[in-house]
Amino acid sequence: MAKRNVAANSFERTSLASLDQKLALAKRCSHEGVMAGAKAAVVATIATAISTLASVKMLPWAKANLNHSAQALIISTVAGAAYFIVADKTVLATARKNSFSPPSNP
C-alpha cells in the first residue's frame, strides 16, 4: 500500500509540474499574440486615419457623406480587425511551433 501511495504522489507531482509548464507556455503564447496584435492595430490605425482623412479632404462625395462619426467608425473597425486577425494568427503559429518541439527544461 505504501508503494502505491508513493507512486501516486510521484505521478501527482509530475502531473502538476506538467500543468504548470503548459500554463506558462500558454501565457507566453497569448502574450506574444497580444503584443503582435497591438502593434498591428497601431499601424492599421495610422494607415487608415491618413487615408480616410485625406479622402474626406479631397473627394467631394466623402466630404458630403462621411461625418466625424463615420470616419471614426471606419478607423476603429480597421484597427479592431487588424488586432484580432494578427493576434489570432500569432497565437496559432506559436502554439503550432510549440506543439512540434518539446519545451526545454532549464
C-alpha positions in Angstrom: 0.0 0.0 0.0 2.9 2.4 0.8 4.4 1.8 -2.6 1.1 2.6 -4.2 0.9 6.0 -2.4 4.4 6.9 -3.3 3.7 6.1 -7.0 0.5 8.1 -6.9 2.3 11.0 -5.1 5.1 11.0 -7.7 2.6 10.9 -10.6 0.6 13.8 -9.0 3.8 15.9 -8.7 4.8 15.2 -12.2 1.3 16.0 -13.4 1.2 19.3 -11.5 4.6 20.3 -12.9 3.5 19.4 -16.4 0.3 21.5 -15.9 2.4 24.4 -14.6 4.7 24.2 -17.6 1.7 24.1 -20.0 0.1 27.1 -18.3 3.3 29.1 -18.5 3.6 28.2 -22.2 0.0 29.3 -22.8 0.5 32.6 -21.1 3.6 33.3 -23.1 1.9 32.3 -26.3 -1.1 34.6 -25.6 1.2 37.5 -24.5 3.0 37.3 -27.8 -0.4 37.4 -29.6 -1.5 40.4 -27.7 1.7 42.3 -28.4 1.7 41.5 -32.1 -2.0 42.4 -32.3 -1.4 45.7 -30.6 1.4 46.6 -33.0 -0.7 45.7 -36.0 -3.6 47.8 -34.6 -1.4 50.8 -34.2 -0.1 50.5 -37.8 -3.6 49.9 -39.2 -5.0 52.9 -37.3 -2.3 55.3 -38.6 -2.6 54.0 -42.2 -6.4 54.1 -42.1 -6.6 57.5 -40.5 -4.3 59.1 -43.0 -6.2 57.6 -46.0 -9.6 58.4 -44.5 -8.8 62.0 -43.6 -7.2 62.6 -47.0 -10.2 61.2 -48.8 -12.5 63.5 -46.8 -10.4 66.5 -47.8 -10.0 65.6 -51.5 -13.2 63.8 -52.6 -16.5 65.7 -52.7 -18.6 62.6 -52.1 -16.6 61.7 -49.0 -16.7 65.2 -47.7 -20.5 65.3 -48.1 -21.3 61.8 -46.7 -18.6 60.9 -44.1 -19.1 62.9 -40.9 -16.8 62.6 -37.9 -18.6 59.6 -36.5 -18.3 57.7 -39.8 -14.6 58.5 -40.1 -14.0 57.3 -36.5 -16.1 54.1 -37.2 -14.0 53.3 -40.3 -10.7 53.8 -38.4 -11.7 51.8 -35.3 -13.2 49.0 -37.3 -9.9 48.5 -39.3 -7.9 48.7 -36.1 -10.0 46.1 -34.3 -10.0 43.8 -37.3 -6.2 44.1 -37.6 -5.7 43.4 -33.9 -7.9 40.2 -33.8 -6.5 38.8 -37.1 -2.9 39.3 -36.2 -3.3 38.2 -32.6 -5.1 35.0 -33.7 -2.5 34.1 -36.3 0.3 34.7 -33.8 -1.3 32.6 -31.1 -1.9 29.8 -33.6 1.6 30.0 -35.1 3.2 29.9 -31.6 1.0 27.0 -30.5 1.9 25.1 -33.6 5.6 25.8 -33.2 5.5 24.6 -29.6 3.5 21.5 -30.3 6.2 20.2 -32.6 9.2 20.9 -30.4 9.1 19.7 -26.8 9.9 22.5 -24.3 13.4 22.6 -22.9 14.0 22.2 -19.2 16.1 25.0 -17.8 
